[in-house]
Amino acid sequence: MCEANAYIIENDTETLIMEAVDKVEPDEGGIRIVSIFGEQKFIKGYIHSLGLVDHKVYIKKADG
Amino acid sequence: MCEANAYIIENDTETLIMEAVDKVEPDEGGIRIVSIFGEQKFIKGYIHSLGLVDHKVYIKKADG
């Protein structure tokens, strides 16, 4: 399996918001994150950075 | 191995720009993409979307 975990970074802190992320797509002023299990979350933010060897997707909130 | 390949999407066309991507990080008005081999590329653009099960990182150019 080659999915990653999604974290929100805010003030140098990482908060895990979803495991086993498959897709991240732009959606109405933010992004929609979809796991391999079909779980979905909408975040008003954007993809900040990736560390795929560490299985990490970093997301920043739009106003953060 | 759980890296992805990076593609630029432009006019509904995907162009492969780097294989085996590890890190993607913001850098001076664009993003820096680093492969597991240490190869680096700078793109004046941003991470548009991800499809990790398909090993795909989509990048859009800032002016595109």
N, CA and C atoms of all chains as a GROMACS GRO file, in nm:
protein
  384
    1MET      N    1   0.084  -0.120   0.000
    1MET     CA    2   0.000   0.000   0.000
    1MET      C    3   0.087   0.124   0.000
    2CYS      N    4   0.044   0.222  -0.076
    2CYS     CA    5   0.129   0.338  -0.096
    2CYS      C    6   0.058   0.468  -0.066
    3GLU      N    7  -0.038   0.464   0.022
    3GLU     CA    8  -0.106   0.586   0.056
    3GLU      C    9  -0.025   0.659   0.162
    4ALA      N   10  -0.071   0.778   0.194
    4ALA     CA   11  -0.004   0.858   0.296
    4ALA      C   12  -0.105   0.901   0.400
    5ASN      N   13  -0.055   0.960   0.506
    5ASN     CA   14  -0.142   1.019   0.606
    5ASN      C   15  -0.143   1.170   0.588
    6ALA      N   16  -0.259   1.230   0.609
    6ALA     CA   17  -0.272   1.374   0.592
    6ALA      C   18  -0.267   1.444   0.727
    7TYR      N   19  -0.186   1.547   0.734
    7TYR     CA   20  -0.168   1.626   0.856
    7TYR      C   21  -0.195   1.772   0.825
    8ILE      N   22  -0.259   1.839   0.918
    8ILE     CA   23  -0.266   1.985   0.911
    8ILE      C   24  -0.148   2.041   0.988
    9ILE      N   25  -0.074   2.132   0.924
    9ILE     CA   26   0.034   2.197   0.998
    9ILE      C   27  -0.008   2.339   1.032
   10GLU      N   28   0.011   2.371   1.157
   10GLU     CA   29  -0.032   2.499   1.211
   10GLU      C   30   0.062   2.530   1.327
   11ASN      N   31   0.126   2.644   1.323
   11ASN     CA   32   0.219   2.682   1.430
   11ASN      C   33   0.321   2.572   1.460
   12ASP      N   34   0.378   2.515   1.356
   12ASP     CA   35   0.481   2.411   1.369
   12ASP      C   36   0.431   2.282   1.434
   13THR      N   37   0.299   2.267   1.444
   13THR     CA   38   0.243   2.144   1.500
   13THR      C   39   0.173   2.066   1.389
   14GLU      N   40   0.194   1.935   1.388
   14GLU     CA   41   0.126   1.848   1.291
   14GLU      C   42   0.009   1.781   1.360
   15THR      N   43  -0.109   1.788   1.299
   15THR     CA   44  -0.226   1.718   1.352
   15THR      C   45  -0.276   1.622   1.245
   16LEU      N   46  -0.278   1.494   1.279
   16LEU     CA   47  -0.326   1.393   1.185
   16LEU      C   48  -0.475   1.410   1.161
   17ILE      N   49  -0.514   1.422   1.035
   17ILE     CA   50  -0.659   1.433   1.009
   17ILE      C   51  -0.714   1.316   0.930
   18MET      N   52  -0.630   1.245   0.857
   18MET     CA   53  -0.680   1.126   0.788
   18MET      C   54  -0.565   1.031   0.754
   19GLU      N   55  -0.591   0.902   0.776
   19GLU     CA   56  -0.494   0.800   0.738
   19GLU      C   57  -0.531   0.741   0.602
   20ALA      N   58  -0.434   0.677   0.539
   20ALA     CA   59  -0.458   0.603   0.415
   20ALA      C   60  -0.523   0.689   0.307
   21VAL      N   61  -0.466   0.808   0.287
   21VAL     CA   62  -0.520   0.901   0.188
   21VAL      C   63  -0.491   0.850   0.047
   22ASP      N   64  -0.592   0.850  -0.036
   22ASP     CA   65  -0.574   0.821  -0.177
   22ASP      C   66  -0.572   0.951  -0.256
   23LYS      N   67  -0.687   1.017  -0.262
   23LYS     CA   68  -0.698   1.136  -0.347
   23LYS      C   69  -0.708   1.265  -0.267
   24VAL      N   70  -0.648   1.369  -0.320
   24VAL     CA   71  -0.668   1.505  -0.270
   24VAL      C   72  -0.698   1.590  -0.392
   25GLU      N   73  -0.815   1.655  -0.389
   25GLU     CA   74  -0.857   1.730  -0.507
   25GLU      C   75  -0.913   1.865  -0.467
   26PRO      N   76  -0.891   1.966  -0.552
   26PRO     CA   77  -0.947   2.098  -0.524
   26PRO      C   78  -1.099   2.092  -0.530
   27ASP      N   79  -1.164   2.166  -0.438
   27ASP     CA   80  -1.310   2.161  -0.431
   27ASP      C   81  -1.361   2.286  -0.363
   28GLU      N   82  -1.425   2.372  -0.436
   28GLU     CA   83  -1.496   2.488  -0.382
   28GLU      C   84  -1.420   2.568  -0.277
   29GLY      N   85  -1.306   2.620  -0.313
   29GLY     CA   86  -1.232   2.704  -0.222
   29GLY      C   87  -1.152   2.630  -0.118
   30GLY      N   88  -1.136   2.500  -0.138
   30GLY     CA   89  -1.058   2.421  -0.045
   30GLY      C   90  -1.015   2.293  -0.114
   31ILE      N   91  -0.994   2.190  -0.033
   31ILE     CA   92  -0.959   2.061  -0.090
   31ILE      C   93  -1.044   1.950  -0.027
   32ARG      N   94  -1.068   1.849  -0.106
   32ARG     CA   95  -1.139   1.732  -0.058
   32ARG      C   96  -1.039   1.619  -0.050
   33ILE      N   97  -1.033   1.553   0.065
   33ILE     CA   98  -0.940   1.444   0.088
   33ILE      C   99  -1.020   1.315   0.096
   34VAL      N  100  -0.977   1.215   0.023
   34VAL     CA  101  -1.050   1.089   0.018
   34VAL      C  102  -0.955   0.976   0.053
   35SER      N  103  -0.994   0.893   0.149
   35SER     CA  104  -0.909   0.779   0.186
   35SER      C  105  -0.937   0.660   0.095
   36ILE      N  106  -0.852   0.559   0.106
   36ILE     CA  107  -0.876   0.437   0.027
   36ILE      C  108  -1.002   0.365   0.071
   37PHE      N  109  -1.056   0.401   0.187
   37PHE     CA  110  -1.180   0.340   0.236
   37PHE      C  111  -1.303   0.420   0.193
   38GLY      N  112  -1.281   0.531   0.122
   38GLY     CA  113  -1.392   0.613   0.075
   38GLY      C  114  -1.431   0.723   0.172
   39GLU      N  115  -1.365   0.728   0.287
   39GLU     CA  116  -1.390   0.836   0.382
   39GLU      C  117  -1.351   0.969   0.318
   40GLN      N  118  -1.430   1.074   0.340
   40GLN     CA  119  -1.401   1.203   0.278
   40GLN      C  120  -1.399   1.314   0.382
   41LYS      N  121  -1.310   1.409   0.360
   41LYS     CA  122  -1.310   1.529   0.443
   41LYS      C  123  -1.285   1.650   0.356
   42PHE      N  124  -1.353   1.760   0.390
   42PHE     CA  125  -1.329   1.886   0.320
   42PHE      C  126  -1.252   1.978   0.412
   43ILE      N  127  -1.146   2.036   0.360
   43ILE     CA  128  -1.065   2.131   0.437
   43ILE      C  129  -1.056   2.261   0.359
   44LYS      N  130  -1.082   2.371   0.425
   44LYS     CA  131  -1.064   2.500   0.360
   44LYS      C  132  -0.915   2.533   0.367
   45GLY      N  133  -0.841   2.480   0.274
   45GLY     CA  134  -0.697   2.497   0.276
   45GLY      C  135  -0.637   2.446   0.147
   46TYR      N  136  -0.511   2.413   0.152
   46TYR     CA  137  -0.439   2.370   0.032
   46TYR      C  138  -0.327   2.273   0.071
   47ILE      N  139  -0.279   2.202  -0.028
   47ILE     CA  140  -0.168   2.109  -0.006
   47ILE      C  141  -0.040   2.190   0.008
   48HIS      N  142   0.020   2.185   0.124
   48HIS     CA  143   0.139   2.264   0.150
   48HIS      C  144   0.265   2.194   0.099
   49SER      N  145   0.281   2.066   0.135
   49SER     CA  146   0.401   1.994   0.096
   49SER      C  147   0.379   1.844   0.110
   50LEU      N  148   0.475   1.768   0.059
   50LEU     CA  149   0.466   1.621   0.062
   50LEU      C  150   0.598   1.563   0.110
   51GLY      N  151   0.588   1.453   0.183
   51GLY     CA  152   0.706   1.373   0.216
   51GLY      C  153   0.663   1.228   0.197
   52LEU      N  154   0.670   1.181   0.074
   52LEU     CA  155   0.604   1.055   0.040
   52LEU      C  156   0.676   0.933   0.096
   53VAL      N  157   0.808   0.943   0.110
   53VAL     CA  158   0.882   0.831   0.169
   53VAL      C  159   0.838   0.813   0.316
   54ASP      N  160   0.805   0.926   0.379
   54ASP     CA  161   0.752   0.921   0.516
   54ASP      C  162   0.600   0.907   0.520
   55HIS      N  163   0.537   0.895   0.402
   55HIS     CA  164   0.391   0.880   0.391
   55HIS      C  165   0.317   1.001   0.449
   56LYS      N  166   0.367   1.118   0.417
   56LYS     CA  167   0.305   1.237   0.476
   56LYS      C  168   0.259   1.338   0.370
   57VAL      N  169   0.136   1.384   0.388
   57VAL     CA  170   0.080   1.493   0.309
   57VAL      C  171   0.049   1.605   0.407
   58TYR      N  172   0.108   1.721   0.385
   58TYR     CA  173   0.088   1.833   0.476
   58TYR      C  174  -0.009   1.933   0.415
   59ILE      N  175  -0.106   1.971   0.496
   59ILE     CA  176  -0.210   2.063   0.451
   59ILE      C  177  -0.206   2.186   0.538
   60LYS      N  178  -0.224   2.301   0.475
   60LYS     CA  179  -0.234   2.425   0.554
   60LYS      C  180  -0.372   2.483   0.536
   61LYS      N  181  -0.427   2.533   0.644
   61LYS     CA  182  -0.556   2.600   0.634
   61LYS      C  183  -0.540   2.733   0.561
   62ALA      N  184  -0.644   2.771   0.491
   62ALA     CA  185  -0.637   2.889   0.404
   62ALA      C  186  -0.603   3.015   0.481
   63ASP      N  187  -0.650   3.027   0.605
   63ASP     CA  188  -0.626   3.149   0.681
   63ASP      C  189  -0.512   3.134   0.781
   64GLY      N  190  -0.441   3.019   0.776
   64GLY     CA  191  -0.342   2.990   0.880
   64GLY      C  192  -0.203   3.034   0.845
   65MET      N  193   0.836   0.041  -0.220
   65MET     CA  194   0.857   0.184  -0.248
   65MET      C  195   0.722   0.254  -0.267
   66CYS      N  196   0.711   0.369  -0.207
   66CYS     CA  197   0.581   0.434  -0.206
   66CYS      C  198   0.587   0.576  -0.261
   67GLU      N  199   0.677   0.601  -0.349
   67GLU     CA  200   0.684   0.733  -0.406
   67GLU      C  201   0.583   0.740  -0.520
   68ALA      N  202   0.569   0.862  -0.573
   68ALA     CA  203   0.477   0.885  -0.684
   68ALA      C  204   0.553   0.950  -0.799
   69ASN      N  205   0.486   0.964  -0.910
   69ASN     CA  206   0.542   1.038  -1.022
   69ASN      C  207   0.474   1.174  -1.029
   70ALA      N  208   0.551   1.274  -1.066
   70ALA     CA  209   0.496   1.410  -1.074
   70ALA      C  210   0.466   1.446  -1.219
   71TYR      N  211   0.347   1.499  -1.238
   71TYR     CA  212   0.301   1.541  -1.370
   71TYR      C  213   0.259   1.686  -1.366
   72ILE      N  214   0.289   1.757  -1.472
   72ILE     CA  215   0.230   1.889  -1.489
   72ILE      C  216   0.102   1.872  -1.570
   73ILE      N  217  -0.008   1.929  -1.519
   73ILE     CA  218  -0.130   1.926  -1.599
   73ILE      C  219  -0.155   2.063  -1.658
   74GLU      N  220  -0.182   2.061  -1.786
   74GLU     CA  221  -0.198   2.185  -1.862
   74GLU      C  222  -0.291   2.151  -1.978
   75ASN      N  223  -0.400   2.222  -1.989
   75ASN     CA  224  -0.496   2.196  -2.097
   75ASN      C  225  -0.536   2.049  -2.105
   76ASP      N  226  -0.567   1.991  -1.990
   76ASP     CA  227  -0.611   1.851  -1.983
   76ASP      C  228  -0.505   1.750  -2.027
   77THR      N  229  -0.381   1.794  -2.038
   77THR     CA  230  -0.274   1.702  -2.076
   77THR      C  231  -0.179   1.684  -1.957
   78GLU      N  232  -0.139   1.559  -1.931
   78GLU     CA  233  -0.043   1.530  -1.825
   78GLU      C  234   0.095   1.511  -1.885
   79THR      N  235   0.193   1.581  -1.832
   79THR     CA  236   0.330   1.563  -1.878
   79THR      C  237   0.416   1.519  -1.759
   80LEU      N  238   0.475   1.403  -1.770
   80LEU     CA  239   0.560   1.352  -1.662
   80LEU      C  240   0.685   1.438  -1.649
   81ILE      N  241   0.711   1.486  -1.528
   81ILE     CA  242   0.832   1.566  -1.511
   81ILE      C  243   0.933   1.501  -1.415
   82MET      N  244   0.885   1.413  -1.327
   82MET     CA  245   0.980   1.343  -1.242
   82MET      C  246   0.920   1.214  -1.188
   83GLU      N  247   1.001   1.110  -1.187
   83GLU     CA  248   0.960   0.983  -1.130
   83GLU      C  249   1.014   0.971  -0.987
   84ALA      N  250   0.953   0.881  -0.910
   84ALA     CA  251   1.002   0.847  -0.777
   84ALA      C  252   1.018   0.970  -0.688
   85VAL      N  253   0.913   1.051  -0.686
   85VAL     CA  254   0.915   1.174  -0.605
   85VAL      C  255   0.906   1.140  -0.457
   86ASP      N  256   0.994   1.200  -0.380
   86ASP     CA  257   0.984   1.189  -0.235
   86ASP      C  258   0.920   1.315  -0.180
   87LYS      N  259   0.993   1.427  -0.187
   87LYS     CA  260   0.946   1.550  -0.125
   87LYS      C  261   0.900   1.655  -0.227
   88VAL      N  262   0.796   1.728  -0.188
   88VAL     CA  263   0.756   1.846  -0.261
   88VAL      C  264   0.740   1.957  -0.158
   89GLU      N  265   0.815   2.064  -0.175
   89GLU     CA  266   0.815   2.170  -0.073
   89GLU      C  267   0.805   2.307  -0.137
   90PRO      N  268   0.736   2.399  -0.069
   90PRO     CA  269   0.728   2.535  -0.122
   90PRO      C  270   0.866   2.600  -0.121
   91ASP      N  271   0.894   2.677  -0.226
   91ASP     CA  272   1.026   2.739  -0.239
   91ASP      C  273   1.020   2.860  -0.330
   92GLU      N  274   1.036   2.976  -0.274
   92GLU     CA  275   1.050   3.101  -0.351
   92GLU      C  276   0.949   3.117  -0.466
   93GLY      N  277   0.822   3.120  -0.431
   93GLY     CA  278   0.721   3.144  -0.532
   93GLY      C  279   0.690   3.026  -0.620
   94GLY      N  280   0.731   2.909  -0.578
   94GLY     CA  281   0.700   2.788  -0.653
   94GLY      C  282   0.720   2.668  -0.564
   95ILE      N  283   0.748   2.555  -0.624
   95ILE     CA  284   0.773   2.435  -0.546
   95ILE      C  285   0.900   2.366  -0.593
   96ARG      N  286   0.965   2.301  -0.499
   96ARG     CA  287   1.083   2.223  -0.529
   96ARG      C  288   1.045   2.076  -0.512
   97ILE      N  289   1.074   1.998  -0.615
   97ILE     CA  290   1.041   1.856  -0.616
   97ILE      C  291   1.170   1.778  -0.605
   98VAL      N  292   1.175   1.683  -0.514
   98VAL     CA  293   1.297   1.607  -0.491
   98VAL      C  294   1.264   1.458  -0.502
   99SER      N  295   1.339   1.387  -0.584
   99SER     CA  296   1.316   1.243  -0.599
   99SER      C  297   1.392   1.166  -0.492
  100ILE      N  298   1.364   1.038  -0.482
  100ILE     CA  299   1.436   0.954  -0.384
  100ILE      C  300   1.583   0.940  -0.420
  101PHE      N  301   1.618   0.978  -0.543
  101PHE     CA  302   1.758   0.972  -0.586
  101PHE      C  303   1.830   1.105  -0.562
  102GLY      N  304   1.758   1.203  -0.510
  102GLY     CA  305   1.817   1.332  -0.483
  102GLY      C  306   1.807   1.430  -0.598
  103GLU      N  307   1.750   1.386  -0.709
  103GLU     CA  308   1.727   1.477  -0.822
  103GLU      C  309   1.630   1.587  -0.779
  104GLN      N  310   1.654   1.710  -0.822
  104GLN     CA  311   1.568   1.820  -0.781
  104GLN      C  312   1.520   1.900  -0.901
  105LYS      N  313   1.396   1.947  -0.893
  105LYS     CA  314   1.345   2.038  -0.995
  105LYS      C  315   1.265   2.148  -0.927
  106PHE      N  316   1.279   2.268  -0.981
  106PHE     CA  317   1.197   2.380  -0.932
  106PHE      C  318   1.091   2.411  -1.038
  107ILE      N  319   0.967   2.422  -0.992
  107ILE     CA  320   0.857   2.456  -1.082
  107ILE      C  321   0.787   2.579  -1.025
  108LYS      N  322   0.764   2.677  -1.110
  108LYS     CA  323   0.686   2.792  -1.066
  108LYS      C  324   0.539   2.753  -1.072
  109GLY      N  325   0.495   2.690  -0.969
  109GLY     CA  326   0.358   2.642  -0.967
  109GLY      C  327   0.324   2.588  -0.829
  110TYR      N  328   0.222   2.503  -0.824
  110TYR     CA  329   0.175   2.453  -0.695
  110TYR      C  330   0.121   2.311  -0.713
  111ILE      N  331   0.104   2.242  -0.601
  111ILE     CA  332   0.048   2.107  -0.603
  111ILE      C  333  -0.103   2.119  -0.626
  112HIS      N  334  -0.148   2.068  -0.736
  112HIS     CA  335  -0.290   2.079  -0.771
  112HIS      C  336  -0.373   1.969  -0.704
  113SER      N  337  -0.327   1.846  -0.717
  113SER     CA  338  -0.404   1.734  -0.662
  113SER      C  339  -0.315   1.610  -0.652
  114LEU      N  340  -0.370   1.508  -0.583
  114LEU     CA  341  -0.295   1.384  -0.563
  114LEU      C  342  -0.384   1.264  -0.595
  115GLY      N  343  -0.324   1.162  -0.648
  115GLY     CA  344  -0.389   1.033  -0.664
  115GLY      C  345  -0.287   0.928  -0.623
  116LEU      N  346  -0.278   0.904  -0.492
  116LEU     CA  347  -0.163   0.827  -0.440
  116LEU      C  348  -0.172   0.679  -0.473
  117VAL      N  349  -0.293   0.625  -0.482
  117VAL     CA  350  -0.305   0.484  -0.520
  117VAL      C  351  -0.252   0.465  -0.663
  118ASP      N  352  -0.271   0.567  -0.746
  118ASP     CA  353  -0.217   0.564  -0.882
  118ASP      C  354  -0.074   0.621  -0.890
  119HIS      N  355  -0.018   0.658  -0.775
  119HIS     CA  356   0.119   0.712  -0.769
  119HIS      C  357   0.133   0.841  -0.848
  120LYS      N  358   0.034   0.928  -0.834
  120LYS     CA  359   0.038   1.051  -0.914
  120LYS      C  360   0.030   1.177  -0.828
  121VAL      N  361   0.121   1.269  -0.858
  121VAL     CA  362   0.118   1.403  -0.800
  121VAL      C  363   0.099   1.499  -0.917
  122TYR      N  364  -0.009   1.578  -0.912
  122TYR     CA  365  -0.037   1.671  -1.020
  122TYR      C  366   0.002   1.812  -0.981
  123ILE      N  367   0.075   1.875  -1.071
  123ILE     CA  368   0.126   2.010  -1.047
  123ILE      C  369   0.070   2.102  -1.154
  124LYS      N  370   0.030   2.221  -1.112
  124LYS     CA  371  -0.012   2.320  -1.210
  124LYS      C  372   0.084   2.437  -1.208
  125LYS      N  373   0.114   2.489  -1.324
  125LYS     CA  374   0.200   2.607  -1.331
  125LYS      C  375   0.122   2.729  -1.281
  126ALA      N  376   0.194   2.820  -1.220
  126ALA     CA  377   0.131   2.935  -1.155
  126ALA      C  378   0.050   3.018  -1.253
  127ASP      N  379   0.092   3.031  -1.375
  127ASP     CA  380   0.022   3.114  -1.472
  127ASP      C  381  -0.068   3.032  -1.563
  128GLY      N  382  -0.083   2.903  -1.534
  128GLY     CA  383  -0.153   2.816  -1.630
  128GLY      C  384  -0.302   2.803  -1.602
   0.00000   0.00000   0.00000
